[in-house]
């Protein structure tokens, strides 16, 4: 004779729950990365998991338990995100208070990844560029509009194939005219 007792669901961390947390952190870790390491976030998720298991047991099956866990984890992550935001604000305020004349505050704010500057890849590309390439980037990004227009005409497909285009860029940048800056920039960007 078979027993008619319902099967009891026992939640386990490895499997769908851990996978959900890993996917969640892949998309949302940036929100707390200034105040927590990645491993600490997974530990927080595991603590939430254990609390849900302790409080609700297996609930009414895997779907119900997963819904409870997702809600609990999302609420905890929002708390962690709020803490991270408060920490950023406190750091900014303390740095601002330390400087009586207010100098350097904007540069310190700009160092907070993701707050003001969303061109992180471009900034890294420019910072790591060789001197000639960096100068070309600087010319196109910081020069007066008239100079940029002149440099742009030298950079066009017609100008790249002509020696005068490269020479004109070298002249604008103040480097030796036989330096092939166009090829240097092209090869740097293709690497």
C-alpha positions in Angstrom: 0.0 0.0 0.0 1.3 3.4 -0.9 1.1 6.3 1.5 -1.0 9.3 0.5 1.2 11.8 2.3 2.2 14.7 0.2 5.8 15.0 -0.7 7.6 17.6 1.3 9.6 20.2 -0.5 13.1 20.9 0.9 14.7 24.1 -0.5 18.3 23.8 -1.5 20.7 26.6 -2.3 22.5 25.0 -5.3 20.3 24.9 -8.3 17.6 27.4 -9.4 17.9 29.6 -6.3 21.7 30.1 -6.6 21.3 30.5 -10.4 18.7 33.2 -9.8 21.0 35.1 -7.4 24.0 34.9 -9.8 21.9 36.3 -12.7 20.4 39.0 -10.5 23.9 40.1 -9.3 25.2 40.0 -12.9 22.7 42.7 -13.7 22.6 44.6 -10.5 25.9 44.3 -8.6 27.0 47.7 -9.9 24.5 49.3 -7.5 26.4 48.1 -4.5 30.0 47.6 -5.7 31.4 50.6 -3.8 30.3 49.3 -0.5 30.4 45.5 -0.9 32.5 42.8 -2.7 30.7 40.4 -5.0 31.3 37.4 -2.6 29.7 39.4 0.2 26.6 40.0 -1.9 26.3 36.2 -2.6 26.7 35.6 1.2 23.9 38.2 1.9 21.7 36.3 -0.6 22.5 33.0 1.2 21.6 34.5 4.5 18.3 35.7 3.1 17.8 32.1 1.7 18.5 30.6 5.2 16.1 33.1 6.8 13.3 32.3 4.4 13.9 28.5 4.9 13.8 29.1 8.7 10.7 31.2 8.6 8.6 29.5 5.9 10.2 26.0 5.5 9.4 24.6 2.2 6.3 26.7 1.8 3.7 25.1 -0.5 6.3 23.9 -3.0 9.2 25.2 -5.1 7.3 27.9 -6.9 5.9 29.4 -3.7 9.2 29.2 -2.0 11.0 30.8 -4.9 8.4 33.7 -4.9 9.0 34.2 -1.2 12.8 34.2 -1.7 12.7 36.6 -4.6 10.7 39.1 -2.7 12.9 38.8 0.4 16.1 39.0 -1.6 14.8 42.0 -3.6 13.9 43.8 -0.4 17.3 43.1 1.1 19.1 44.2 -2.0 17.2 47.5 -2.0 18.4 48.0 1.6 22.0 47.4 0.5 21.6 49.8 -2.5 20.2 52.5 -0.2 23.2 51.9 2.2 25.6 52.2 -0.8 23.9 55.5 -1.9 24.1 56.9 1.7 27.8 55.9 1.8 28.5 57.8 -1.4 26.7 60.8 -0.1 28.7 60.7 3.2 32.0 60.4 1.4 31.2 63.3 -0.8 30.1 65.5 2.1 33.2 64.6 4.2 35.5 65.3 1.2 33.8 68.6 0.6 34.0 69.6 4.3 37.8 68.8 4.4 38.5 71.3 1.6 37.8 74.8 2.8 38.2 76.4 -0.6 36.1 73.8 -2.4 38.8 73.0 -4.9 38.9 69.6 -6.4 35.3 68.7 -5.4 34.2 68.3 -9.0 37.1 66.0 -9.8 36.3 63.9 -6.7 32.7 63.7 -7.8 33.7 62.6 -11.3 35.7 59.8 -9.7 32.5 58.2 -8.5 31.9 55.6 -11.2 28.5 55.8 -12.8 27.3 58.9 -11.1 28.1 61.6 -13.7 30.3 60.1 -16.3 29.0 57.3 -18.4 31.9 57.3 -20.9 34.1 54.9 -18.8 35.3 52.9 -21.7 36.3 55.9 -23.7 38.1 57.5 -20.7 40.0 54.3 -20.2 40.8 54.1 -23.9 42.2 57.6 -23.9 44.1 57.1 -20.6 45.9 54.0 -21.9 46.7 55.5 -25.4 50.2 56.2 -26.5 51.2 59.9 -26.5 50.6 60.6 -30.2 47.2 58.8 -30.1 46.3 60.6 -26.9 47.1 64.0 -28.5 44.8 63.2 -31.5 42.0 62.3 -29.1 42.6 65.4 -27.1 42.5 67.5 -30.3 39.2 66.2 -31.3 37.6 66.3 -27.9 39.0 69.6 -26.5 40.0 71.9 -29.3 38.0 74.9 -30.5 35.4 74.1 -33.1 37.4 75.8 -35.9 40.4 73.6 -35.2 38.3 70.5 -35.0 36.7 71.3 -38.4 40.2 71.6 -39.9 41.4 68.4 -38.3 38.2 66.6 -39.4 38.8 67.6 -43.0 42.3 66.1 -42.7 40.8 63.0 -41.1 38.3 62.3 -43.9 38.8 59.3 -46.2 40.2 61.7 -48.8 42.7 63.2 -46.3 43.9 59.8 -44.9 45.1 58.7 -48.3 47.0 61.9 -48.9 50.2 62.9 -47.2 48.9 66.4 -46.5 46.1 65.0 -44.2 48.6 63.4 -41.8 51.0 66.4 -42.1 48.2 68.8 -41.2 47.3 66.8 -38.1 51.0 66.7 -37.1 51.2 70.4 -37.5 48.1 71.0 -35.4 49.4 68.7 -32.7 52.9 70.2 -32.7 54.7 66.9 -33.5 57.2 66.0 -36.3 55.5 66.0 -39.7 56.8 62.6 -40.7 55.0 60.9 -37.8 52.2 58.7 -39.1 49.5 59.6 -36.5 46.6 58.5 -38.5 48.0 54.9 -38.8 48.9 55.0 -35.0 45.3 55.9 -34.1 43.8 53.4 -36.5 46.0 50.6 -35.3 45.3 51.5 -31.6 41.6 51.5 -32.1 41.7 48.2 -34.0 43.7 46.4 -31.3 
